[in-house]
């Protein structure tokens, strides 16, 4: 019940146990095509260039950065938590000229603040995290695409922590590149990074598209111009070269890496389950159980960190109360005595907050109530004053209100995944 990874949906694990097939088996290429279409629906995009990058969510981030950026390109990164700093570091490693704007952890950027920075920096790429689990904040994106495009920039967003549990509309918001991971609201294991690129972003790749020597009729032709077409500077990474990855996933099926078959099965099932549930229903489920945790920790008398109006639905940051030290003893007791894991945080928040997640398969009433009851028991046994029954009681009120609003009978389960 931390900020991810969380328990995978058993249906995803079963899908991953299927036998391997060859990478050009018609079944395999059909799975690839189906997965591309499923993630277009998950990301709410029509982008043809929607694929999986084999690796954790960070692999997707690095693939986008190294493929879109050339040394000296200007990048603007609005930082409001740990993972904005990650975008900065990866862009710097690509040789980009990186400009950072920061706000206090626990808050987000206004569109006006982003536009001021874009006017000052004039970046080729505006790179921003949507949901940063280190602070639990959810950066509004709806206006940033228009701002970026008006000033000649592309907009990239890391949606790893937010996708599936919070609204995201790639095309409607003008997002040119987006990357995610499976291990949070998508209900799968870490190891595959759904990635989508707009036609604008693909144009950048096309200027740098090359074919590996072993696939060219003349292996010794100029690698920067193998077909005499005046190709641009090669993308610095081979594995994360998205132009070559697109050629592998696309109709040309040019050999690149060997697709991670079991991860493809898992990623496909994550998307299939989300589409079957309905994106709006999934977001509503995460919103409901996130509200229940929020009410529950407050019902125990604990304080919540950050601007709650801009927090993600799927994770709550709880300030470690007096008497609990740095919180590690409470986390250890929860894990040892109840088999429940919650998270700490990073940097300036290390030892100051716990992060409780309600993500994917764990966005369920029973998981929420069990976690709140166990947290109360551990705190009380450690001598921390909390309101007896306050956590589960407050959460139950949230669920009762949700049943009433939906016109459901009192005993009907609420927000259980289909």
Secondary structure in CASP SS format (residue, H / E / C, confidence):
PFRMAT SS
TARGET T0000
AUTHOR 0000-0000-0000
METHOD secondary structure of the structure
MODEL  1
X C 1.00
X C 1.00
X C 1.00
X C 1.00
X C 1.00
X C 1.00
X C 1.00
X C 1.00
X C 1.00
X H 1.00
X H 1.00
X H 1.00
X H 1.00
X H 1.00
X H 1.00
X H 1.00
X C 1.00
X C 1.00
X C 1.00
X C 1.00
X C 1.00
X C 1.00
X C 1.00
X C 1.00
X C 1.00
X H 1.00
X H 1.00
X H 1.00
X H 1.00
X H 1.00
X H 1.00
X H 1.00
X H 1.00
X H 1.00
X H 1.00
X H 1.00
X H 1.00
X H 1.00
X H 1.00
X H 1.00
X H 1.00
X H 1.00
X H 1.00
X C 1.00
X C 1.00
X C 1.00
X C 1.00
X C 1.00
X E 1.00
X E 1.00
X E 1.00
X E 1.00
X E 1.00
X E 1.00
X C 1.00
X C 1.00
X H 1.00
X H 1.00
X H 1.00
X H 1.00
X H 1.00
X H 1.00
X H 1.00
X H 1.00
X H 1.00
X H 1.00
X H 1.00
X H 1.00
X C 1.00
X C 1.00
X C 1.00
X C 1.00
X C 1.00
X E 1.00
X E 1.00
X E 1.00
X E 1.00
X E 1.00
X E 1.00
X C 1.00
X C 1.00
X H 1.00
X H 1.00
X H 1.00
X H 1.00
X H 1.00
X H 1.00
X H 1.00
X H 1.00
X H 1.00
X H 1.00
X H 1.00
X H 1.00
X C 1.00
X C 1.00
X C 1.00
X E 1.00
X E 1.00
X E 1.00
X E 1.00
X E 1.00
X E 1.00
X C 1.00
X C 1.00
X C 1.00
X C 1.00
X C 1.00
X C 1.00
X C 1.00
X C 1.00
X H 1.00
X H 1.00
X H 1.00
X H 1.00
X H 1.00
X H 1.00
X H 1.00
X H 1.00
X H 1.00
X H 1.00
X H 1.00
X C 1.00
X C 1.00
X C 1.00
X E 1.00
X E 1.00
X E 1.00
X E 1.00
X E 1.00
X C 1.00
X E 1.00
X E 1.00
X C 1.00
X C 1.00
X C 1.00
X C 1.00
X E 1.00
X E 1.00
X C 1.00
X C 1.00
X C 1.00
X C 1.00
X C 1.00
X H 1.00
X H 1.00
X H 1.00
X H 1.00
X H 1.00
X H 1.00
X H 1.00
X C 1.00
X C 1.00
X C 1.00
X E 1.00
X E 1.00
X E 1.00
X E 1.00
X E 1.00
X C 1.00
X C 1.00
X C 1.00
X C 1.00
X E 1.00
X C 1.00
X C 1.00
X E 1.00
X C 1.00
X C 1.00
X C 1.00
X C 1.00
X C 1.00
X C 1.00
X C 1.00
X C 1.00
X C 1.00
X C 1.00
X E 1.00
X E 1.00
X E 1.00
X C 1.00
X C 1.00
X C 1.00
X C 1.00
X C 1.00
X C 1.00
X C 1.00
X C 1.00
X C 1.00
X C 1.00
X C 1.00
X C 1.00
X E 1.00
X E 1.00
X E 1.00
X E 1.00
X E 1.00
X E 1.00
X C 1.00
X H 1.00
X H 1.00
X H 1.00
X H 1.00
X H 1.00
X H 1.00
X H 1.00
X H 1.00
X C 1.00
X C 1.00
X C 1.00
X C 1.00
X C 1.00
X C 1.00
X H 1.00
X H 1.00
X H 1.00
X C 1.00
X C 1.00
X C 1.00
X C 1.00
X C 1.00
X C 1.00
X C 1.00
X C 1.00
X C 1.00
X C 1.00
X C 1.00
X C 1.00
X C 1.00
X C 1.00
X C 1.00
X C 1.00
X C 1.00
X C 1.00
X C 1.00
X C 1.00
X C 1.00
X C 1.00
X C 1.00
X C 1.00
X C 1.00
X C 1.00
X H 1.00
X H 1.00
X H 1.00
X H 1.00
X H 1.00
X H 1.00
X H 1.00
X H 1.00
X C 1.00
X C 1.00
X C 1.00
X C 1.00
X C 1.00
X C 1.00
X C 1.00
X C 1.00
X C 1.00
X C 1.00
X C 1.00
X H 1.00
X H 1.00
X H 1.00
X H 1.00
X H 1.00
X H 1.00
X H 1.00
X H 1.00
X H 1.00
X H 1.00
X H 1.00
X H 1.00
X H 1.00
X H 1.00
X H 1.00
X H 1.00
X H 1.00
X C 1.00
X H 1.00
X H 1.00
X H 1.00
X H 1.00
X H 1.00
X H 1.00
X H 1.00
X H 1.00
X H 1.00
X H 1.00
X H 1.00
X H 1.00
X H 1.00
X H 1.00
X H 1.00
X H 1.00
X H 1.00
X H 1.00
X H 1.00
X H 1.00
X H 1.00
X C 1.00
X C 1.00
X C 1.00
X C 1.00
X E 1.00
X C 1.00
X C 1.00
X C 1.00
X H 1.00
X H 1.00
X H 1.00
X E 1.00
X C 1.00
X C 1.00
X C 1.00
X E 1.00
X E 1.00
X E 1.00
X E 1.00
X E 1.00
X C 1.00
X C 1.00
X C 1.00
X C 1.00
X C 1.00
X C 1.00
X C 1.00
X C 1.00
X H 1.00
X H 1.00
X H 1.00
X H 1.00
X H 1.00
X H 1.00
X H 1.00
X H 1.00
X H 1.00
X H 1.00
X H 1.00
X C 1.00
X C 1.00
X C 1.00
X C 1.00
X E 1.00
X C 1.00
X C 1.00
X C 1.00
X H 1.00
X H 1.00
X H 1.00
X C 1.00
X C 1.00
X C 1.00
X E 1.00
X E 1.00
X E 1.00
X E 1.00
X E 1.00
X C 1.00
X C 1.00
X H 1.00
X H 1.00
X H 1.00
X C 1.00
X C 1.00
X H 1.00
X H 1.00
X H 1.00
X H 1.00
X H 1.00
X H 1.00
X H 1.00
X H 1.00
X H 1.00
X H 1.00
X H 1.00
X H 1.00
X H 1.00
X H 1.00
X H 1.00
X H 1.00
X H 1.00
X C 1.00
X C 1.00
X C 1.00
X C 1.00
X C 1.00
X C 1.00
X C 1.00
X C 1.00
X H 1.00
X H 1.00
X H 1.00
X H 1.00
X H 1.00
X H 1.00
X H 1.00
X H 1.00
X H 1.00
X H 1.00
X H 1.00
X H 1.00
X H 1.00
X H 1.00
X H 1.00
X H 1.00
X H 1.00
X C 1.00
X C 1.00
X C 1.00
X C 1.00
X C 1.00
X C 1.00
X C 1.00
X C 1.00
X C 1.00
X C 1.00
X C 1.00
X C 1.00
END
